[in-house]
Amino acid sequence: MAPVPNPRLYLNEVPTGRSLPVPGKTTRIDSSQTIDLETVPLNGGYLIKVLYLSADPYQRSKMKADPTNYSGAYTIGGTLDNFGVGEVIRSETDSFKVGDHVYGMLPFQSYEVVTNPEQYKVLNNPVNIPWHTYIGVAGMPGFTAYAGWKLWVEKKVKKGDVLFVTTAAGPVGCMVVQLAKRAGLKVIGSAGTEKKVEYLKSIGTDVAFNYKTADVAKILKEHGPIDVYWDHVGGEQLDHALTAMAINGIIISCGFATTYNGESYGVKNFSAILYKTLTVYGLLQLRWEKLLHPQFYEEIPPLVASGEVKFLEHFYHGLEGAEQAMLDVQTGDNIGKAVIVLGEDSKA
């Protein structure tokens, strides 16, 4: 078999200050690589075709090329990676069979030879949901919401309590909304467009609003006090939430989207943590995978398959689409989970 193209997407330059990633400038496509799928040495490993990749806001922080970053850093000239699903197309190990689907931090390229057996995990899919949902509602974003809920919220709330979540229409936020509604909570959710607000209403959000046009402080005062604040953004909405928190309330700090592009906002109401005796938890899902992954995969995919847990996906195609996806998740122009489609599943 003749060699086939194996293009990759790499970091070309570090975006500075508040600048957004620019397709073709911040990242570039290298089309010079080829691979012979039949003869490339596997060295006891296996060959995967990359099918689906995730685009997430946190990738902007990895583009700073700062090795101290909590999630690691991209390097100039280095191939980008992120959560993804691939299919094994050749194998020299019994642990990974041809046709298996694997999950982990996959490279932004078409094919990869894998020699470390612990690099990826084989996905079981007994309920036969689409494989791309394993990078969204049944993957890292869904698990992030699930982990925070199970660890710090589920056993501390009661029916009728109030939960406020920012970027509620995003892949983590919409799972938070649905977990909270299943428990009988009143849910307030903010989003950045009217279309996203309508989506929030469709999944049961009690109070949904556009934070860009609404009076956030007024809404939270009217519908609070807030027992649980699930924060993905920091900044001004965090300030308003602190003012509206109930005594002994809980804050889940799950992201700081307002800072990913170098922006800064001086939060004024941190004293509420003291005077309202609030509890704040920092949520990084990777630290809870070993503890909670098994029950997550047992519990959530069946709810996705039955339609009890709803989700939206926004598909992008190819590496050019990947560049656009990474910009859109910074500006909020995607609707639902940003899914990059690189390859065709042989079982599709």
C-alpha positions, -999 to 999 in steps of 0.1 A, spaced: 0 0 0 13 34 -9 19 59 20 -11 81 28 -10 117 41 -7 121 79 -12 159 84 -9 174 118 -18 207 135 9 223 155 15 254 176 32 281 155 34 310 179 23 319 214 -7 343 214 1 373 236 -19 394 259 -56 392 253 -53 380 217 -73 350 205 -59 321 187 -57 329 150 -62 301 125 -31 298 102 -11 320 125 -12 308 161 -16 272 148 -6 258 114 -12 226 94 18 206 84 9 184 54 44 170 48 40 138 68 30 105 53 25 70 68 23 35 53 -5 20 72 5 -16 64 42 -15 70 49 12 96 67 -5 125 44 -9 156 72 -22 179 47 -43 199 21 -15 200 -8 -6 178 -18 19 151 -48 41 156 -69 63 132 -79 95 150 -117 99 146 -129 126 169 -111 154 189 -124 178 214 -119 216 213 -121 232 248 -116 267 263 -87 255 285 -66 248 254 -59 286 252 -40 284 285 -19 255 271 -10 278 241 9 300 265 37 274 264 41 276 301 54 243 315 40 252 350 4 252 336 -18 228 355 -28 209 323 6 210 307 17 232 278 20 230 241 54 237 226 63 257 195 64 233 166 48 205 187 16 187 176 -15 198 196 -34 172 215 -67 169 235 -93 145 245 -103 123 216 -115 89 203 -96 68 179 -100 34 163 -73 6 163 -66 -4 127 -35 -26 133 -22 -42 165 7 -63 179 -8 -65 214 -36 -85 228 -47 -56 249 -58 -35 219 -76 -53 191 -84 -41 156 -117 -24 158 -113 -13 194 -121 23 201 -97 41 225 -100 73 245 -74 97 259 -52 127 249 -50 121 212 -28 141 188 -42 165 162 -32 143 133 -47 115 113 -28 85 125 -6 76 155 16 46 164 11 39 201 37 19 221 27 28 256 -1 5 267 -12 29 294 -15 59 271 -51 52 261 -80 32 275 -103 10 255 -139 23 254 -167 -1 260 -200 10 245 -227 -15 256 -255 10 250 -243 19 215 -243 57 218 -223 76 191 -186 74 197 -182 111 196 -203 115 227 -174 101 246 -156 134 243 -187 153 254 -216 144 275 -201 109 281 -166 121 283 -145 148 300 -171 175 302 -198 152 314 -175 136 339 -164 170 352 -199 179 361 -206 144 375 -174 145 397 -181 178 412 -218 169 418 -210 136 435 -181 149 456 -194 181 470 -230 188 461 -253 158 459 -253 150 496 -254 186 508 -285 199 489 -322 193 493 -351 197 470 -359 234 463 -323 246 469 -310 271 444 -280 264 420 -266 290 397 -243 279 369 -224 301 344 -218 290 307 -247 268 314 -253 259 278 -217 245 275 -210 208 277 -202 209 314 -229 234 323 -257 216 306 -248 184 325 -248 204 358 -282 218 350 -296 183 344 -280 167 374 -295 195 396 -329 193 380 -330 155 386 -324 163 423 -352 188 424 -332 220 426 -341 254 413 -316 262 386 -304 296 373 -283 295 342 -264 322 323 -253 320 287 -240 345 261 -266 343 233 -304 342 231 -302 309 212 -283 294 241 -308 308 266 -336 291 247 -317 258 248 -313 261 285 -350 265 289 -355 234 268 -335 213 292 -354 225 323 -335 256 335 -359 275 357 -343 309 352 -322 313 320 -307 347 309 -281 363 286 -255 377 309 -244 402 282 -278 420 282 -294 412 315 -290 428 349 -272 399 365 -272 413 401 -309 419 399 -318 384 386 -297 367 413 -311 389 440 -347 381 428 -342 344 425 -317 337 452 -302 334 477 -279 309 459 -271 277 478 -246 264 451 -227 285 426 -210 265 399 -185 289 383 -169 285 349 -159 321 343 -147 341 373 -149 378 367 -179 399 372 -204 371 374 -184 356 403 -187 390 420 -224 390 416 -227 354 428 -207 361 459 -231 389 468 -261 367 463 -248 336 481 -268 320 510 -251 315 544 -230 283 543 -233 282 505 -211 261 483 -190 274 454 -176 250 428 -147 267 409 -146 249 376 -130 274 353 -119 310 347 -128 316 311 -125 354 316 -88 350 322 -79 325 294 -71 353 269 -51 374 293 -80 394 307 -82 404 343 -109 415 367 -104 424 403 -131 406 422 -144 429 449 -166 406 471 -142 379 483 -150 389 518 -184 371 514 -165 339 517 -157 348 553 -189 366 563 -212 341 548 -190 311 558 -189 298 523 -171 266 512 -151 268 479 -140 237 460 -115 238 431 -126 212 405 -100 195 382 -116 164 368 -83 146 361 -77 143 399 -108 122 403 -107 99 374 -95 68 392 -121 72 419 -152 80 399 -146 70 363 -160 35 367 -194 46 382 -196 75 357 -193 51 327 -218 28 343 -243 55 351 -243 82 324 -241 65 290 -274 46 296 -291 80 305 -277 94 272 -289 64 253 -324 67 267 -326 104 261 -329 112 298 -297 133 296 -298 157 267 -269 173 248 -260 194 218 -229 190 195 -213 214 171 -193 195 144 -161 208 127 -143 189 100 -106 184 94 -77 203 108 -89 235 92 -121 230 112 -101 222 143 -85 257 141 -119 273 138 -132 252 167 -105 264 190 -113 300 182 -151 295 185 -148 280 220 -131 312 231 -156 335 216 -187 314 224 -196 310 187 -201 273 190 -235 259 200 -230 228 222 -199 206 225 -173 214 199 -165 181 181 -137 179 155 -142 151 130 -109 138 116 -116 103 104 -144 80 93 -153 52 117 -151 18 100 -181 7 119 -202 37 111 
